Amino acid sequence: MCPVPLDSVRARPLSQLRAAFSAAGSDAELRQFLETLAADPRAGARELYGRGQRRLEARAAERKRLSGLLALRDELLAQGVTGVAGVDEVGVGPLAGPVVAAALVLPREVTLVGLNDSKKVPRARRESLASELHEVAVGIGIGEVGPEEIDQLGIYKASLEAMHRAVASLERTTPVGHLLVDARTIPGVAQPQTPIVKGDAKDASIAAASIVAKVHRDAQMARLAVRYPFYGFDRHMGYGTAEHLAALNEHGPCPVHRRSFAPVERAEQRAARR
């Protein structure tokens, strides 16, 4: 119900109309409220009316966008597949820290505003989306490969292994019938899988996995920043920024640096010559 009685809205001061506008949460409430403004000639009322119309249009566009991101998932569900999981990894490029993957099954009804590739979502919204996903997801699995194992396997195989571990973790709690994977085919899994190039921007399940993986890894890097304070891990998340390279040059690598990455290898050699 609209928080302001409809038969008296036009008689209310504009300050009350603005408060009522802010409180009209659902589309139905907002449309009902805008109906009462349609004939109000005051400039403030016209401005509110225009804002309301634009808000409704933006919500409709977001629903259409999200529907497109769910199209392949919904097609698989219509075929009777149970547990369509998106899989993505983060942390391939950094010089330090783990590579982290997430595997995630979304519920049938998804209303997460702004769900997108984690790189395109502002940090604050990404963190709130991750919290929402942990609340609504049917199941989530996380897989990690640390720096020493990255050095042993190489980063490409390490990222695939992180994905494999994420799927295995998800399977322990959630039936998984099909995998939608960002640009890769995961070796050693039983489920059929569909690799999607730039999948984190094209598929909602993969986008959700990318957000969960990114927020999980960022939290780890923040903890590592406390343990190894010279490097600023909480600011650059281990990527090879100018700040990070300068710290490597001054202090040499720490235990969570990837020795197989050229800048770290060079920094270690310089430290050994001192």
VOPAGU-2260 file (C-alpha; in pm, 1 decimal, decimal comma):
REM VOPAGU-2260
SITE   aa  ch    i         X         Y         Z
SITE  MET   A    0       0,0       0,0       0,0
SITE  CYS   A    1     118,0     354,1     -73,3
SITE  PRO   A    2     228,8     514,7     254,6
SITE  VAL   A    3      34,8     837,2     179,9
SITE  PRO   A    4    -347,2     823,9     133,2
SITE  LEU   A    5    -411,0     855,2    -238,7
SITE  ASP   A    6    -704,4    1094,6    -210,6
SITE  SER   A    7    -494,6    1349,7     -26,8
SITE  VAL   A    8    -153,1    1332,3    -192,1
SITE  ARG   A    9    -203,9    1638,3    -413,6
SITE  ALA   A   10    -299,2    1842,8    -109,1
SITE  ARG   A   11      20,7    1751,3      74,1
SITE  PRO   A   12     332,2    1972,7      84,0
SITE  LEU   A   13     605,8    1875,9    -159,4
SITE  SER   A   14     829,6    1767,2     128,8
SITE  GLN   A   15     574,4    1499,9     220,2
SITE  LEU   A   16     538,8    1397,4    -143,1
SITE  ARG   A   17     915,0    1347,4    -166,7
SITE  ALA   A   18     910,8    1133,5     147,2
SITE  ALA   A   19     622,3     929,7       8,2
SITE  PHE   A   20     806,5     891,6    -321,9
SITE  SER   A   21    1114,0     756,4    -141,6
SITE  ALA   A   22     897,0     511,7      54,4
SITE  ALA   A   23     721,5     371,2    -254,7
SITE  GLY   A   24     935,5      59,2    -286,9
SITE  SER   A   25     763,0    -178,3    -526,2
SITE  ASP   A   26     667,4    -103,9    -886,9
SITE  ALA   A   27     300,1    -127,6    -793,6
SITE  GLU   A   28     339,3     124,8    -511,4
SITE  LEU   A   29     536,1     359,2    -733,1
SITE  ARG   A   30     285,9     342,3   -1020,5
SITE  GLN   A   31      -2,7     403,4    -779,9
SITE  PHE   A   32     177,5     702,4    -632,0
SITE  LEU   A   33     259,9     846,9    -975,7
SITE  GLU   A   34    -105,0     828,5   -1074,5
SITE  THR   A   35    -179,4    1080,0    -801,7
SITE  LEU   A   36      87,2    1316,6    -938,1
SITE  ALA   A   37     -21,7    1302,4   -1300,4
SITE  ALA   A   38    -241,8    1612,2   -1278,8
SITE  ASP   A   39     -40,8    1804,7   -1018,3
SITE  PRO   A   40      93,3    2116,1   -1196,6
SITE  ARG   A   41     355,2    2210,1    -938,5
SITE  ALA   A   42     714,1    2203,7   -1066,3
SITE  GLY   A   43     825,0    1987,2    -775,5
SITE  ALA   A   44     550,0    1737,2    -845,3
SITE  ARG   A   45     642,6    1726,7   -1217,3
SITE  GLU   A   46    1004,4    1660,6   -1122,6
SITE  LEU   A   47     901,0    1374,7    -894,1
SITE  TYR   A   48     677,0    1233,9   -1165,7
SITE  GLY   A   49     962,5    1231,8   -1416,7
SITE  ARG   A   50    1197,0    1068,3   -1167,6
SITE  GLY   A   51     938,8     801,2   -1095,9
SITE  GLN   A   52     887,5     723,1   -1463,1
SITE  ARG   A   53    1261,3     694,5   -1518,2
SITE  ARG   A   54    1290,2     466,6   -1215,5
SITE  LEU   A   55    1022,2     233,9   -1351,9
SITE  GLU   A   56    1192,6     228,6   -1692,6
SITE  ALA   A   57    1530,3     150,6   -1535,8
SITE  ARG   A   58    1381,9    -133,7   -1333,5
SITE  ALA   A   59    1216,4    -278,9   -1643,5
SITE  ALA   A   60    1545,6    -256,8   -1833,8
SITE  GLU   A   61    1729,6    -428,8   -1547,2
SITE  ARG   A   62    1473,0    -712,2   -1540,2
SITE  LYS   A   63    1511,9    -756,9   -1915,8
SITE  ARG   A   64    1892,2    -758,9   -1885,8
SITE  LEU   A   65    1885,7   -1014,4   -1605,8
SITE  SER   A   66    1639,2   -1230,2   -1799,1
SITE  GLY   A   67    1887,3   -1239,7   -2086,9
SITE  LEU   A   68    2167,3   -1340,5   -1850,5
SITE  LEU   A   69    1951,1   -1627,7   -1724,5
SITE  ALA   A   70    1838,1   -1750,3   -2067,8
SITE  LEU   A   71    2075,1   -2047,6   -2099,8
SITE  ARG   A   72    2025,2   -2147,5   -1736,1
SITE  ASP   A   73    1647,4   -2135,8   -1779,6
SITE  GLU   A   74    1668,1   -2340,3   -2099,0
SITE  LEU   A   75    1859,8   -2613,2   -1915,7
SITE  LEU   A   76    1611,9   -2607,6   -1628,6
SITE  ALA   A   77    1326,1   -2642,3   -1878,1
SITE  GLN   A   78    1499,9   -2954,6   -2010,8
SITE  GLY   A   79    1486,8   -3104,7   -1662,2
SITE  VAL   A   80    1844,9   -3036,4   -1550,4
SITE  THR   A   81    1877,9   -3005,2   -1173,5
SITE  GLY   A   82    2147,2   -2779,5   -1033,6
SITE  VAL   A   83    2290,2   -2556,9   -1306,2
SITE  ALA   A   84    2607,4   -2409,4   -1156,7
SITE  GLY   A   85    2809,5   -2110,9   -1273,4
SITE  VAL   A   86    3185,6   -2142,6   -1224,3
SITE  ASP   A   87    3448,9   -1869,5   -1238,6
SITE  GLU   A   88    3789,2   -1791,3   -1095,0
SITE  VAL   A   89    3973,2   -1477,1    -989,5
SITE  GLY   A   90    4335,7   -1403,6    -914,2
SITE  VAL   A   91    4516,3   -1533,3   -1223,3
SITE  GLY   A   92    4718,0   -1215,4   -1275,6
SITE  PRO   A   93    4840,0   -1110,8    -928,7
SITE  LEU   A   94    5195,9   -1160,8    -812,5
SITE  ALA   A   95    5085,8   -1279,8    -468,2
SITE  GLY   A   96    4808,9   -1470,4    -296,5
SITE  PRO   A   97    4589,5   -1759,9    -407,7
SITE  VAL   A   98    4380,6   -1812,4    -714,8
SITE  VAL   A   99    4020,3   -1858,1    -599,4
SITE  ALA   A  100    3721,9   -2011,4    -779,6
SITE  ALA   A  101    3355,3   -2027,6    -691,7
SITE  ALA   A  102    3081,8   -2262,0    -813,0
SITE  LEU   A  103    2729,4   -2141,6    -746,0
SITE  VAL   A  104    2371,3   -2250,1    -810,9
SITE  LEU   A  105    2121,2   -1965,4    -825,1
SITE  PRO   A  106    1757,6   -2007,0    -719,0
SITE  ARG   A  107    1493,2   -2019,9    -991,3
SITE  GLU   A  108    1375,8   -1667,9    -909,9
SITE  VAL   A  109    1658,0   -1414,4    -917,7
SITE  THR   A  110    1608,2   -1044,8    -841,0
SITE  LEU   A  111    1962,0    -929,1    -766,9
SITE  VAL   A  112    1990,2    -575,6    -904,3
SITE  GLY   A  113    2322,9    -503,8   -1070,2
SITE  LEU   A  114    2439,8    -865,3   -1100,3
SITE  ASN   A  115    2725,8    -855,9   -1350,5
SITE  ASP   A  116    3088,9    -940,9   -1410,5
SITE  SER   A  117    3265,2    -865,2   -1080,0
SITE  LYS   A  118    3511,6    -633,2   -1257,9
SITE  LYS   A  119    3221,6    -410,2   -1366,9
SITE  VAL   A  120    3054,3    -382,4   -1027,0
SITE  PRO   A  121    3169,6    -113,1    -779,9
SITE  ARG   A  122    3336,3    -258,4    -472,4
SITE  ALA   A  123    3064,4    -162,5    -224,6
SITE  ARG   A  124    2788,6    -308,8    -441,9
SITE  ARG   A  125    3001,2    -616,7    -515,0
SITE  GLU   A  126    3034,9    -685,6    -143,8
SITE  SER   A  127    2663,0    -637,7     -81,3
SITE  LEU   A  128    2581,8    -863,3    -378,3
SITE  ALA   A  129    2812,9   -1131,6    -238,0
SITE  SER   A  130    2627,7   -1114,9      94,1
SITE  GLU   A  131    2293,2   -1142,0     -85,8
SITE  LEU   A  132    2419,2   -1435,9    -290,9
SITE  HIS   A  133    2531,1   -1621,4      21,6
SITE  GLU   A  134    2178,4   -1576,2     154,8
SITE  VAL   A  135    1978,4   -1677,6    -153,9
SITE  ALA   A  136    2198,4   -1921,4    -346,4
SITE  VAL   A  137    2093,6   -2286,6    -350,6
SITE  GLY   A  138    2457,7   -2376,7    -292,1
SITE  ILE   A  139    2807,2   -2228,5    -308,5
SITE  GLY   A  140    3144,5   -2399,9    -332,0
SITE  ILE   A  141    3486,1   -2233,4    -301,5
SITE  GLY   A  142    3813,9   -2371,0    -433,5
SITE  GLU   A  143    4160,6   -2229,5    -373,5
SITE  VAL   A  144    4514,2   -2293,6    -492,3
SITE  GLY   A  145    4789,3   -2120,8    -296,1
SITE  PRO   A  146    5111,9   -1959,8    -416,9
SITE  GLU   A  147    5338,6   -2262,4    -368,2
SITE  GLU   A  148    5103,7   -2485,6    -565,5
SITE  ILE   A  149    5067,6   -2218,4    -833,8
SITE  ASP   A  150    5445,2   -2223,5    -870,6
SITE  GLN   A  151    5437,8   -2603,2    -903,8
SITE  LEU   A  152    5145,6   -2632,2   -1145,8
SITE  GLY   A  153    5169,0   -2309,3   -1340,7
SITE  ILE   A  154    4891,9   -2054,1   -1322,2
SITE  TYR   A  155    4676,3   -2200,6   -1601,6
SITE  LYS   A  156    4656,4   -2546,9   -1445,3
SITE  ALA   A  157    4623,1   -2391,6   -1100,3
SITE  SER   A  158    4316,8   -2193,4   -1208,5
SITE  LEU   A  159    4156,2   -2509,1   -1349,7
SITE  GLU   A  160    4235,1   -2692,1   -1027,7
SITE  ALA   A  161    4072,1   -2414,6    -825,1
SITE  MET   A  162    3759,0   -2452,4   -1038,1
SITE  HIS   A  163    3764,9   -2830,3    -992,8
SITE  ARG   A  164    3788,2   -2787,1    -614,8
SITE  ALA   A  165    3503,7   -2535,3    -617,0
SITE  VAL   A  166    3277,7   -2780,7    -800,7
SITE  ALA   A  167    3376,5   -3061,2    -561,6
SITE  SER   A  168    3297,4   -2836,4    -265,4
SITE  LEU   A  169    2957,8   -2744,8    -411,8
SITE  GLU   A  170    2873,7   -3111,2    -477,1
SITE  ARG   A  171    2911,6   -3194,0    -110,5
SITE  THR   A  172    2594,9   -2995,1     -32,1
SITE  THR   A  173    2409,0   -2942,2    -359,3
SITE  PRO   A  174    2308,1   -3159,6    -658,7
SITE  VAL   A  175    2493,1   -3033,9    -967,2
SITE  GLY   A  176    2369,8   -3136,0   -1311,0
SITE  HIS   A  177    2542,5   -2894,6   -1548,4
SITE  LEU   A  178    2828,5   -2644,7   -1534,3
SITE  LEU   A  179    2840,2   -2305,9   -1703,4
SITE  VAL   A  180    3208,0   -2208,7   -1703,9
SITE  ASP   A  181    3381,6   -1884,9   -1789,1
SITE  ALA   A  182    3581,6   -1959,1   -2106,2
SITE  ARG   A  183    3726,4   -2289,6   -1981,9
SITE  THR   A  184    3655,3   -2660,3   -1975,3
SITE  ILE   A  185    3728,2   -2806,3   -1633,1
SITE  PRO   A  186    3908,3   -3142,0   -1650,8
SITE  GLY   A  187    3806,2   -3432,6   -1431,8
SITE  VAL   A  188    3444,0   -3338,8   -1355,4
SITE  ALA   A  189    3152,7   -3571,9   -1422,6
SITE  GLN   A  190    2893,9   -3311,2   -1521,7
SITE  PRO   A  191    2838,6   -3183,4   -1873,6
SITE  GLN   A  192    2968,9   -2831,5   -1905,2
SITE  THR   A  193    2932,5   -2533,6   -2134,3
SITE  PRO   A  194    3228,7   -2295,4   -2165,7
SITE  ILE   A  195    3118,9   -1937,7   -2240,3
SITE  VAL   A  196    3372,3   -1682,1   -2360,8
SITE  LYS   A  197    3337,4   -1371,3   -2141,8
SITE  GLY   A  198    3080,0   -1570,1   -1949,3
SITE  ASP   A  199    3099,5   -1346,5   -1644,3
SITE  ALA   A  200    2940,7   -1070,9   -1857,4
SITE  LYS   A  201    2696,6   -1298,0   -2045,6
SITE  ASP   A  202    2558,1   -1540,1   -1787,0
SITE  ALA   A  203    2407,7   -1463,0   -1446,4
SITE  SER   A  204    2532,3   -1782,7   -1278,5
SITE  ILE   A  205    2890,9   -1718,9   -1389,5
SITE  ALA   A  206    2865,0   -1351,7   -1291,6
SITE  ALA   A  207    2743,1   -1456,0    -947,3
SITE  ALA   A  208    3034,8   -1698,2    -910,8
SITE  SER   A  209    3280,2   -1427,2   -1014,7
SITE  ILE   A  210    3144,8   -1189,6    -749,6
SITE  VAL   A  211    3157,7   -1448,6    -470,7
SITE  ALA   A  212    3510,2   -1553,6    -570,0
SITE  LYS   A  213    3632,1   -1194,1    -595,5
SITE  VAL   A  214    3494,6   -1087,8    -256,5
SITE  HIS   A  215    3629,4   -1406,4     -93,9
SITE  ARG   A  216    3977,3   -1347,9    -237,3
SITE  ASP   A  217    3978,5    -976,9    -152,0
SITE  ALA   A  218    3901,7   -1063,3     210,4
SITE  GLN   A  219    4194,8   -1304,8     212,9
SITE  MET   A  220    4427,1   -1040,4      70,9
SITE  ALA   A  221    4312,8    -795,1     339,0
SITE  ARG   A  222    4407,5   -1050,8     604,4
SITE  LEU   A  223    4745,2   -1106,5     436,1
SITE  ALA   A  224    4800,8    -730,1     443,9
SITE  VAL   A  225    4792,8    -746,5     824,1
SITE  ARG   A  226    5041,2   -1032,7     829,4
SITE  TYR   A  227    5273,6    -876,2     569,8
SITE  PRO   A  228    5219,4    -500,8     607,7
SITE  PHE   A  229    5497,2    -377,4     375,2
SITE  TYR   A  230    5321,5    -466,6      48,7
SITE  GLY   A  231    4975,0    -307,0      59,6
SITE  PHE   A  232    4788,7    -624,5     -34,8
SITE  ASP   A  233    4458,7    -475,4      83,4
SITE  ARG   A  234    4492,4    -195,6    -174,7
SITE  HIS   A  235    4606,2    -378,2    -489,3
SITE  MET   A  236    4506,9    -738,2    -401,8
SITE  GLY   A  237    4847,1    -864,4    -511,9
SITE  TYR   A  238    4845,2    -719,9    -862,7
SITE  GLY   A  239    5166,7    -574,3   -1003,9
SITE  THR   A  240    5096,3    -207,4    -936,8
SITE  ALA   A  241    5372,5      50,3    -908,1
SITE  GLU   A  242    5325,8      47,5    -529,6
SITE  HIS   A  243    5356,8    -330,9    -515,9
SITE  LEU   A  244    5662,0    -344,4    -743,2
SITE  ALA   A  245    5834,5     -76,4    -535,6
SITE  ALA   A  246    5769,3    -276,5    -217,3
SITE  LEU   A  247    5903,2    -590,8    -383,3
SITE  ASN   A  248    6217,1    -402,3    -484,7
SITE  GLU   A  249    6268,7    -268,5    -133,1
SITE  HIS   A  250    6173,5    -568,8      80,2
SITE  GLY   A  251    6196,8    -867,0    -153,5
SITE  PRO   A  252    5921,5   -1131,1    -176,1
SITE  CYS   A  253    5727,9   -1260,8     123,6
SITE  PRO   A  254    5598,7   -1617,9     167,2
SITE  VAL   A  255    5275,4   -1553,5     -25,8
SITE  HIS   A  256    5442,6   -1423,3    -340,7
SITE  ARG   A  257    5442,1   -1640,8    -651,0
SITE  ARG   A  258    5807,1   -1718,1    -723,9
SITE  SER   A  259    5729,2   -1838,4   -1077,6
SITE  PHE   A  260    5609,8   -1490,9   -1180,2
SITE  ALA   A  261    5890,1   -1289,4   -1342,9
SITE  PRO   A  262    5870,3    -969,7   -1129,5
SITE  VAL   A  263    5881,9   -1176,9    -811,3
SITE  GLU   A  264    6168,0   -1389,6    -942,5
SITE  ARG   A  265    6367,4   -1078,1   -1028,6
SITE  ALA   A  266    6295,8    -924,6    -687,6
SITE  GLU   A  267    6412,8   -1243,0    -515,8
SITE  GLN   A  268    6735,0   -1242,6    -719,3
SITE  ARG   A  269    6800,5    -878,7    -627,7
SITE  ALA   A  270    6739,8    -954,8    -259,7
SITE  ALA   A  271    6984,5   -1247,4    -276,4
SITE  ARG   A  272    7260,3   -1022,0    -417,4
SITE  ARG   A  273    7234,3    -768,7    -133,5
